[in-house]
């Protein structure tokens, strides 16, 4: 198996999407719409909160291609890019988009800040609270295999939490 491979074709949902102008996409990369309707970009943790995260089935070099539509897995068992050094993942762990766009990592629950009544409504507390909530909304799937810290791919059930 290699990054970008489909593990099981049964129940696999794929669709074709337009790549955003001047964006390059790698096979196996996590992608989503840029939130403005301009096309696919590498998925970020912030975009994962509001956009559907998918896996690119083909690489796409925008400057070298004249046709800018690529197939993506919307739901299914796939092998996606994982950020090296992001820790170990075990079977059934939840997976999220990492701080590196287009790559995944093991889900770590967002931690809401604590504070007394006098500090609850400060802008810093509110910002930190929203960041923790958004992190919890960024789950993209469930791990299908155990990986170690240095692995650069992760088998997951994309779109199923």
Secondary structure, DSSP 8 states (H G I E B T S, - for coil): --TT-BS--TT-EEEEEEB-TT--B-TT-EEEE-SSSS-EEE--HHHHHHS--EEESS-B-TTT-S--EEEEEEEEEEEEEB-TTS--B-TT-EEEE-SSTT-EEE----------TTTTTSHHHHHHHHHHHHHHH-EEEEE-S-B-TT-SEEEEEET--
